[in-house]
Amino acid sequence: LIEVPQEEGASFELFELIMRSIGGVRVRGWLQVPLSEGPHGALLRVPGYTQNMRPVPDTGGAIILSFNIRGHGNSTDDVPGRPRDFWVRGLDDKETYYYRGAYLDCVRAVDYLSSRDDVDQDRIAVWGGSQGGGLSFATASLDHRIDLCVADIPWLCDWENYFTLAGKTDDEEIQAWLDAKKSRTPESTLKTLSYFDTMNMADRIQCPTLMGVGLQDSVCPPSTSFATFNRITAERDFRIYEESGHGLGAAHYQWILGEMAKHLGREDS
């Protein structure tokens, strides 16, 4: 932990967190710890594709880890952020695929939060949008220490239909990747992706789950998001915004923040 000095009157301490994940890869994030007495609920914020996660202005009394998976934001010590081709990196094999490390980076972040005495172990949430929505699904499925999963406009869902619905069947990036080796085929690619498709992981999620989608979203088609969401057997709720695309408005975030407060707020408050 490297402390970042705050202005006088700040309600939290701020640290840059550096830790090792699978493969010895260094990953980083921004940890905000309220000055008030704990234990506190904790929120793990995970990034969209190529997004650089930064601290939030107000923690709402929770411990917040704004976390950058490998290759994102300040987590580029060992995994480069460019070219921005994460989704095809290592796609030849499930053992080398980028999202194997990315998913386990998120579990590593939960490890850290769970190690803190000032974190209430029954109040740990994960929240992300787009790629971050998929990371939220994956984290909750892989790690049952998560008590609330929030996945907005989620990606990494229903890969087979995603390629068709999002117009990726002729995508230049994936086509260039396929053409680079004779051994690569659409079938072998989908087989590797199937190990990381959150649709195939959703039945492992045991915590309450919230999702928001925009009906006009062509980046992450809503039907692919629901392919994962509908396989969750735990308590769940969703909101559909008929006029929204790949982004949700203020009303949605007010709903999420309200639900977050219910789950992360102190029971005696």
Short mmCIF file of the C-alpha atoms (twelve columns), coordinates in Angstrom:
data_MODEL
# 
_entry.id   MODEL 
# 
loop_
_atom_site.group_PDB 
_atom_site.id 
_atom_site.type_symbol 
_atom_site.label_atom_id 
_atom_site.label_alt_id 
_atom_site.label_comp_id 
_atom_site.label_asym_id 
_atom_site.label_seq_id 
_atom_site.Cartn_x 
_atom_site.Cartn_y 
_atom_site.Cartn_z 
_atom_site.pdbx_PDB_model_num 
ATOM 1   C CA . LEU A 1   0.000   0.000   0.000   1 
ATOM 2   C CA . ILE A 2   1.307   3.439   -0.958  1 
ATOM 3   C CA . GLU A 3   -0.513  6.269   0.806   1 
ATOM 4   C CA . VAL A 4   -1.705  9.159   -1.339  1 
ATOM 5   C CA . PRO A 5   -1.977  12.416  0.679   1 
ATOM 6   C CA . GLN A 6   -5.500  13.863  0.822   1 
ATOM 7   C CA . GLU A 7   -6.771  17.377  1.255   1 
ATOM 8   C CA . GLU A 8   -7.713  18.467  4.755   1 
ATOM 9   C CA . GLY A 9   -11.259 17.469  5.604   1 
ATOM 10  C CA . ALA A 10  -11.304 14.335  3.429   1 
ATOM 11  C CA . SER A 11  -13.547 11.575  4.779   1 
ATOM 12  C CA . PHE A 12  -11.279 8.727   3.682   1 
ATOM 13  C CA . GLU A 13  -7.671  7.659   3.315   1 
ATOM 14  C CA . LEU A 14  -6.437  6.842   -0.196  1 
ATOM 15  C CA . PHE A 15  -3.813  4.269   -1.134  1 
ATOM 16  C CA . GLU A 16  -2.438  2.781   -4.304  1 
ATOM 17  C CA . LEU A 17  -2.629  -0.993  -3.859  1 
ATOM 18  C CA . ILE A 18  -0.024  -3.161  -5.603  1 
ATOM 19  C CA . MET A 19  -0.159  -6.957  -5.425  1 
ATOM 20  C CA . ARG A 20  0.789   -10.100 -7.319  1 
ATOM 21  C CA . SER A 21  -1.799  -12.144 -9.173  1 
ATOM 22  C CA . ILE A 22  -1.587  -15.476 -11.008 1 
ATOM 23  C CA . GLY A 23  1.626   -15.853 -12.974 1 
ATOM 24  C CA . GLY A 24  3.331   -13.309 -10.724 1 
ATOM 25  C CA . VAL A 25  1.679   -10.464 -12.637 1 
ATOM 26  C CA . ARG A 26  1.565   -7.165  -10.756 1 
ATOM 27  C CA . VAL A 27  -1.887  -5.612  -10.608 1 
ATOM 28  C CA . ARG A 28  -2.902  -2.328  -9.048  1 
ATOM 29  C CA . GLY A 29  -5.906  -0.421  -7.823  1 
ATOM 30  C CA . TRP A 30  -6.983  2.520   -5.704  1 
ATOM 31  C CA . LEU A 31  -8.111  1.729   -2.161  1 
ATOM 32  C CA . GLN A 32  -10.303 4.189   -0.260  1 
ATOM 33  C CA . VAL A 33  -10.781 3.568   3.461   1 
ATOM 34  C CA . PRO A 34  -13.277 5.673   5.481   1 
ATOM 35  C CA . LEU A 35  -11.955 7.452   8.539   1 
ATOM 36  C CA . SER A 36  -15.020 6.339   10.497  1 
ATOM 37  C CA . GLU A 37  -14.853 3.280   12.691  1 
ATOM 38  C CA . GLY A 38  -15.450 -0.090  10.972  1 
ATOM 39  C CA . PRO A 39  -16.083 -2.767  10.127  1 
ATOM 40  C CA . HIS A 40  -17.232 -1.465  6.746   1 
ATOM 41  C CA . GLY A 41  -18.942 -2.930  3.761   1 
ATOM 42  C CA . ALA A 42  -16.603 -3.169  0.759   1 
ATOM 43  C CA . LEU A 43  -17.093 -2.587  -2.962  1 
ATOM 44  C CA . LEU A 44  -14.836 -3.965  -5.674  1 
ATOM 45  C CA . ARG A 45  -15.153 -1.821  -8.826  1 
ATOM 46  C CA . VAL A 46  -13.948 -3.566  -11.995 1 
ATOM 47  C CA . PRO A 47  -13.168 -1.948  -15.359 1 
ATOM 48  C CA . GLY A 48  -14.786 -1.815  -18.747 1 
ATOM 49  C CA . TYR A 49  -12.683 -2.777  -21.766 1 
ATOM 50  C CA . THR A 50  -9.445  -0.683  -21.691 1 
ATOM 51  C CA . GLN A 51  -10.929 1.491   -18.918 1 
ATOM 52  C CA . ASN A 52  -8.668  3.082   -16.322 1 
ATOM 53  C CA . MET A 53  -10.356 2.793   -12.923 1 
ATOM 54  C CA . ARG A 54  -9.808  5.767   -10.619 1 
ATOM 55  C CA . PRO A 55  -10.925 6.652   -7.071  1 
ATOM 56  C CA . VAL A 56  -14.486 7.879   -6.558  1 
ATOM 57  C CA . PRO A 57  -15.354 11.286  -5.018  1 
ATOM 58  C CA . ASP A 58  -17.490 9.818   -2.218  1 
ATOM 59  C CA . THR A 59  -17.211 6.356   -0.664  1 
ATOM 60  C CA . GLY A 60  -20.596 6.457   1.065   1 
ATOM 61  C CA . GLY A 61  -18.935 5.035   4.168   1 
ATOM 62  C CA . ALA A 62  -17.744 1.857   2.411   1 
ATOM 63  C CA . ILE A 63  -14.252 0.624   1.654   1 
ATOM 64  C CA . ILE A 64  -13.874 0.893   -2.113  1 
ATOM 65  C CA . LEU A 65  -11.258 -0.782  -4.283  1 
ATOM 66  C CA . SER A 66  -11.263 0.658   -7.810  1 
ATOM 67  C CA . PHE A 67  -9.309  -2.134  -9.407  1 
ATOM 68  C CA . ASN A 68  -7.473  -2.432  -12.713 1 
ATOM 69  C CA . ILE A 69  -7.069  -5.940  -14.091 1 
ATOM 70  C CA . ARG A 70  -3.871  -6.723  -16.009 1 
ATOM 71  C CA . GLY A 71  -3.204  -4.431  -18.948 1 
ATOM 72  C CA . HIS A 72  -5.701  -1.831  -17.735 1 
ATOM 73  C CA . GLY A 73  -5.091  1.546   -16.106 1 
ATOM 74  C CA . ASN A 74  -2.084  1.411   -13.791 1 
ATOM 75  C CA . SER A 75  -1.746  -2.409  -14.064 1 
ATOM 76  C CA . THR A 76  0.671   -2.443  -17.008 1 
ATOM 77  C CA . ASP A 77  3.923   -3.374  -15.217 1 
ATOM 78  C CA . ASP A 78  3.952   -6.895  -16.620 1 
ATOM 79  C CA . VAL A 79  1.091   -6.993  -19.144 1 
ATOM 80  C CA . PRO A 80  1.078   -4.225  -21.770 1 
ATOM 81  C CA . GLY A 81  -2.002  -2.113  -22.332 1 
ATOM 82  C CA . ARG A 82  -1.317  -1.802  -26.060 1 
ATOM 83  C CA . PRO A 83  -2.269  -2.939  -28.546 1 
ATOM 84  C CA . ARG A 84  -5.773  -3.024  -27.106 1 
ATOM 85  C CA . ASP A 85  -6.386  -6.570  -28.258 1 
ATOM 86  C CA . PHE A 86  -7.156  -8.222  -24.922 1 
ATOM 87  C CA . TRP A 87  -10.043 -10.325 -26.220 1 
ATOM 88  C CA . VAL A 88  -7.822  -12.215 -28.709 1 
ATOM 89  C CA . ARG A 89  -4.661  -12.469 -26.594 1 
ATOM 90  C CA . GLY A 90  -3.710  -16.092 -25.981 1 
ATOM 91  C CA . LEU A 91  -6.958  -17.294 -27.538 1 
ATOM 92  C CA . ASP A 92  -5.307  -20.429 -28.938 1 
ATOM 93  C CA . ASP A 93  -5.669  -22.242 -25.616 1 
ATOM 94  C CA . LYS A 94  -7.759  -21.921 -22.471 1 
ATOM 95  C CA . GLU A 95  -4.591  -22.020 -20.330 1 
ATOM 96  C CA . THR A 96  -3.101  -18.969 -22.049 1 
ATOM 97  C CA . TYR A 97  -6.209  -16.907 -22.801 1 
ATOM 98  C CA . TYR A 98  -6.152  -13.361 -21.440 1 
ATOM 99  C CA . TYR A 99  -9.396  -13.688 -19.475 1 
ATOM 100 C CA . ARG A 100 -8.056  -16.608 -17.458 1 
ATOM 101 C CA . GLY A 101 -5.670  -14.163 -15.815 1 
ATOM 102 C CA . ALA A 102 -8.170  -11.295 -15.799 1 
ATOM 103 C CA . TYR A 103 -10.833 -13.319 -13.976 1 
ATOM 104 C CA . LEU A 104 -8.307  -14.507 -11.408 1 
ATOM 105 C CA . ASP A 105 -7.051  -10.943 -10.933 1 
ATOM 106 C CA . CYS A 106 -10.560 -10.151 -9.689  1 
ATOM 107 C CA . VAL A 107 -10.467 -13.111 -7.297  1 
ATOM 108 C CA . ARG A 108 -7.097  -11.840 -6.065  1 
ATOM 109 C CA . ALA A 109 -8.742  -8.490  -5.323  1 
ATOM 110 C CA . VAL A 110 -11.415 -10.280 -3.284  1 
ATOM 111 C CA . ASP A 111 -8.583  -12.076 -1.450  1 
ATOM 112 C CA . TYR A 112 -7.177  -8.721  -0.453  1 
ATOM 113 C CA . LEU A 113 -10.479 -7.233  0.710   1 
ATOM 114 C CA . SER A 114 -11.239 -10.399 2.675   1 
ATOM 115 C CA . SER A 115 -7.870  -10.153 4.429   1 
ATOM 116 C CA . ARG A 116 -8.698  -6.805  6.016   1 
ATOM 117 C CA . ASP A 117 -9.981  -6.722  9.590   1 
ATOM 118 C CA . ASP A 118 -11.976 -3.563  8.846   1 
ATOM 119 C CA . VAL A 119 -14.025 -5.251  6.088   1 
ATOM 120 C CA . ASP A 120 -17.303 -6.887  7.089   1 
ATOM 121 C CA . GLN A 121 -16.973 -10.278 5.446   1 
ATOM 122 C CA . ASP A 122 -20.742 -10.488 4.938   1 
ATOM 123 C CA . ARG A 123 -20.900 -7.217  2.990   1 
ATOM 124 C CA . ILE A 124 -18.607 -7.445  -0.048  1 
ATOM 125 C CA . ALA A 125 -19.965 -6.347  -3.430  1 
ATOM 126 C CA . VAL A 126 -18.624 -6.285  -6.991  1 
ATOM 127 C CA . TRP A 127 -19.799 -3.791  -9.632  1 
ATOM 128 C CA . GLY A 128 -18.846 -3.117  -13.223 1 
ATOM 129 C CA . GLY A 129 -20.220 -2.166  -16.622 1 
ATOM 130 C CA . SER A 130 -19.668 -3.663  -20.086 1 
ATOM 131 C CA . GLN A 131 -16.513 -5.787  -19.707 1 
ATOM 132 C CA . GLY A 132 -16.812 -4.918  -16.023 1 
ATOM 133 C CA . GLY A 133 -20.312 -6.395  -15.998 1 
ATOM 134 C CA . GLY A 134 -18.899 -9.648  -17.325 1 
ATOM 135 C CA . LEU A 135 -16.096 -9.487  -14.756 1 
ATOM 136 C CA . SER A 136 -18.729 -9.009  -12.035 1 
ATOM 137 C CA . PHE A 137 -20.591 -12.136 -13.190 1 
ATOM 138 C CA . ALA A 138 -17.319 -14.094 -13.344 1 
ATOM 139 C CA . THR A 139 -16.096 -12.912 -9.942  1 
ATOM 140 C CA . ALA A 140 -19.373 -13.794 -8.214  1 
ATOM 141 C CA . SER A 141 -19.401 -17.213 -9.874  1 
ATOM 142 C CA . LEU A 142 -15.792 -18.018 -8.948  1 
ATOM 143 C CA . ASP A 143 -15.741 -16.524 -5.458  1 
ATOM 144 C CA . HIS A 144 -18.601 -17.035 -3.020  1 
ATOM 145 C CA . ARG A 145 -17.237 -14.394 -0.684  1 
ATOM 146 C CA . ILE A 146 -19.082 -11.919 -2.924  1 
ATOM 147 C CA . ASP A 147 -22.391 -10.933 -1.285  1 
ATOM 148 C CA . LEU A 148 -23.805 -8.701  -4.040  1 
ATOM 149 C CA . CYS A 149 -23.118 -8.746  -7.783  1 
ATOM 150 C CA . VAL A 150 -23.978 -5.755  -9.986  1 
ATOM 151 C CA . ALA A 151 -23.498 -6.276  -13.731 1 
ATOM 152 C CA . ASP A 152 -24.439 -3.363  -15.991 1 
ATOM 153 C CA . ILE A 153 -24.671 -3.723  -19.797 1 
ATOM 154 C CA . PRO A 154 -22.533 -6.863  -19.395 1 
ATOM 155 C CA . TRP A 155 -20.154 -8.275  -21.988 1 
ATOM 156 C CA . LEU A 156 -18.405 -11.684 -21.988 1 
ATOM 157 C CA . CYS A 157 -21.816 -13.342 -22.304 1 
ATOM 158 C CA . ASP A 158 -23.132 -15.883 -24.843 1 
ATOM 159 C CA . TRP A 159 -20.157 -15.617 -27.195 1 
ATOM 160 C CA . GLU A 160 -21.682 -17.625 -30.029 1 
ATOM 161 C CA . ASN A 161 -24.693 -15.335 -30.388 1 
ATOM 162 C CA . TYR A 162 -22.621 -12.269 -29.569 1 
ATOM 163 C CA . PHE A 163 -20.557 -12.686 -32.732 1 
ATOM 164 C CA . THR A 164 -23.699 -12.671 -34.844 1 
ATOM 165 C CA . LEU A 165 -25.760 -10.060 -33.009 1 
ATOM 166 C CA . ALA A 166 -22.916 -7.575  -32.534 1 
ATOM 167 C CA . GLY A 167 -21.789 -7.959  -36.141 1 
ATOM 168 C CA . LYS A 168 -18.480 -9.547  -35.176 1 
ATOM 169 C CA . THR A 169 -18.564 -12.469 -37.628 1 
ATOM 170 C CA . ASP A 170 -16.609 -10.340 -40.115 1 
ATOM 171 C CA . ASP A 171 -14.753 -8.226  -37.561 1 
ATOM 172 C CA . GLU A 172 -11.314 -7.252  -38.904 1 
ATOM 173 C CA . GLU A 173 -9.521  -7.899  -35.602 1 
ATOM 174 C CA . ILE A 174 -10.861 -11.415 -35.080 1 
ATOM 175 C CA . GLN A 175 -10.479 -12.221 -38.782 1 
ATOM 176 C CA . ALA A 176 -6.834  -11.119 -38.737 1 
ATOM 177 C CA . TRP A 177 -6.267  -13.294 -35.698 1 
ATOM 178 C CA . LEU A 178 -7.848  -16.314 -37.408 1 
ATOM 179 C CA . ASP A 179 -5.842  -15.762 -40.592 1 
ATOM 180 C CA . ALA A 180 -2.509  -15.577 -38.742 1 
ATOM 181 C CA . LYS A 181 -2.385  -19.363 -38.156 1 
ATOM 182 C CA . LYS A 182 -3.816  -22.226 -40.187 1 
ATOM 183 C CA . SER A 183 -4.728  -24.086 -36.974 1 
ATOM 184 C CA . ARG A 184 -7.193  -21.367 -35.969 1 
ATOM 185 C CA . THR A 185 -10.827 -21.858 -36.900 1 
ATOM 186 C CA . PRO A 186 -14.086 -20.254 -35.770 1 
ATOM 187 C CA . GLU A 187 -14.942 -23.557 -34.060 1 
ATOM 188 C CA . SER A 188 -11.677 -23.771 -32.089 1 
ATOM 189 C CA . THR A 189 -12.031 -20.119 -31.129 1 
ATOM 190 C CA . LEU A 190 -15.535 -20.608 -29.760 1 
ATOM 191 C CA . LYS A 191 -14.380 -23.695 -27.866 1 
ATOM 192 C CA . THR A 192 -11.731 -21.678 -26.024 1 
ATOM 193 C CA . LEU A 193 -14.172 -18.845 -25.396 1 
ATOM 194 C CA . SER A 194 -16.713 -21.275 -23.953 1 
ATOM 195 C CA . TYR A 195 -14.519 -21.782 -20.880 1 
ATOM 196 C CA . PHE A 196 -14.794 -18.061 -20.127 1 
ATOM 197 C CA . ASP A 197 -18.373 -17.458 -21.250 1 
ATOM 198 C CA . THR A 198 -20.201 -16.169 -18.171 1 
ATOM 199 C CA . MET A 199 -23.316 -17.947 -19.470 1 
ATOM 200 C CA . ASN A 200 -21.564 -21.210 -18.584 1 
ATOM 201 C CA . MET A 201 -20.600 -19.953 -15.129 1 
ATOM 202 C CA . ALA A 202 -23.837 -18.302 -14.031 1 
ATOM 203 C CA . ASP A 203 -25.300 -21.270 -12.158 1 
ATOM 204 C CA . ARG A 204 -22.430 -20.934 -9.652  1 
ATOM 205 C CA . ILE A 205 -23.522 -17.464 -8.540  1 
ATOM 206 C CA . GLN A 206 -25.023 -17.666 -5.048  1 
ATOM 207 C CA . CYS A 207 -25.473 -14.008 -4.102  1 
ATOM 208 C CA . PRO A 208 -28.163 -11.449 -4.997  1 
ATOM 209 C CA . THR A 209 -27.501 -10.111 -8.494  1 
ATOM 210 C CA . LEU A 210 -28.619 -6.897  -10.195 1 
ATOM 211 C CA . MET A 211 -28.386 -6.073  -13.898 1 
ATOM 212 C CA . GLY A 212 -29.234 -3.105  -16.093 1 
ATOM 213 C CA . VAL A 213 -29.369 -3.170  -19.899 1 
ATOM 214 C CA . GLY A 214 -30.184 -0.717  -22.677 1 
ATOM 215 C CA . LEU A 215 -32.602 -2.082  -25.241 1 
ATOM 216 C CA . GLN A 216 -30.801 -0.213  -28.045 1 
ATOM 217 C CA . ASP A 217 -27.376 -1.561  -27.103 1 
ATOM 218 C CA . SER A 218 -25.594 -2.866  -30.207 1 
ATOM 219 C CA . VAL A 219 -22.238 -3.248  -28.417 1 
ATOM 220 C CA . CYS A 220 -23.502 -5.761  -25.845 1 
ATOM 221 C CA . PRO A 221 -26.844 -6.974  -27.203 1 
ATOM 222 C CA . PRO A 222 -29.317 -7.407  -24.317 1 
ATOM 223 C CA . SER A 223 -30.211 -10.977 -25.299 1 
ATOM 224 C CA . THR A 224 -26.595 -12.047 -24.701 1 
ATOM 225 C CA . SER A 225 -26.631 -10.410 -21.265 1 
ATOM 226 C CA . PHE A 226 -29.862 -12.216 -20.410 1 
ATOM 227 C CA . ALA A 227 -28.337 -15.513 -21.575 1 
ATOM 228 C CA . THR A 228 -26.140 -15.267 -18.485 1 
ATOM 229 C CA . PHE A 229 -28.626 -13.553 -16.176 1 
ATOM 230 C CA . ASN A 230 -31.391 -16.112 -16.801 1 
ATOM 231 C CA . ARG A 231 -29.143 -18.956 -15.648 1 
ATOM 232 C CA . ILE A 232 -28.594 -17.415 -12.227 1 
ATOM 233 C CA . THR A 233 -30.591 -19.305 -9.601  1 
ATOM 234 C CA . ALA A 234 -29.876 -16.877 -6.757  1 
ATOM 235 C CA . GLU A 235 -32.035 -13.834 -5.941  1 
ATOM 236 C CA . ARG A 236 -31.916 -11.427 -8.884  1 
ATOM 237 C CA . ASP A 237 -33.452 -8.287  -10.322 1 
ATOM 238 C CA . PHE A 238 -32.996 -6.226  -13.465 1 
ATOM 239 C CA . ARG A 239 -33.953 -3.003  -15.200 1 
ATOM 240 C CA . ILE A 240 -34.453 -2.532  -18.944 1 
ATOM 241 C CA . TYR A 241 -34.103 0.971   -20.386 1 
ATOM 242 C CA . GLU A 242 -35.936 1.065   -23.699 1 
ATOM 243 C CA . GLU A 243 -34.249 4.178   -25.093 1 
ATOM 244 C CA . SER A 244 -30.733 3.493   -23.821 1 
ATOM 245 C CA . GLY A 245 -27.811 2.033   -25.736 1 
ATOM 246 C CA . HIS A 246 -24.404 1.101   -24.334 1 
ATOM 247 C CA . GLY A 247 -24.763 3.357   -21.339 1 
ATOM 248 C CA . LEU A 248 -27.396 3.843   -18.659 1 
ATOM 249 C CA . GLY A 249 -28.730 7.076   -17.215 1 
ATOM 250 C CA . ALA A 250 -28.953 8.702   -13.810 1 
ATOM 251 C CA . ALA A 251 -32.144 6.867   -12.805 1 
ATOM 252 C CA . HIS A 252 -30.384 3.537   -13.115 1 
ATOM 253 C CA . TYR A 253 -27.444 4.596   -10.988 1 
ATOM 254 C CA . GLN A 254 -29.752 5.955   -8.320  1 
ATOM 255 C CA . TRP A 255 -31.416 2.530   -8.191  1 
ATOM 256 C CA . ILE A 256 -28.061 0.763   -7.941  1 
ATOM 257 C CA . LEU A 257 -26.710 3.121   -5.298  1 
ATOM 258 C CA . GLY A 258 -29.877 2.620   -3.275  1 
ATOM 259 C CA . GLU A 259 -29.551 -1.158  -3.487  1 
ATOM 260 C CA . MET A 260 -25.854 -0.905  -2.705  1 
ATOM 261 C CA . ALA A 261 -26.615 1.103   0.425   1 
ATOM 262 C CA . LYS A 262 -29.010 -1.619  1.598   1 
ATOM 263 C CA . HIS A 263 -26.343 -4.294  1.205   1 
ATOM 264 C CA . LEU A 264 -23.263 -2.367  2.309   1 
ATOM 265 C CA . GLY A 265 -24.807 -0.240  5.056   1 
ATOM 266 C CA . ARG A 266 -24.145 -1.185  8.675   1 
ATOM 267 C CA . GLU A 267 -26.851 -3.312  10.251  1 
ATOM 268 C CA . ASP A 268 -26.820 -1.177  13.421  1 
ATOM 269 C CA . SER A 269 -27.036 2.152   11.563  1 
# 
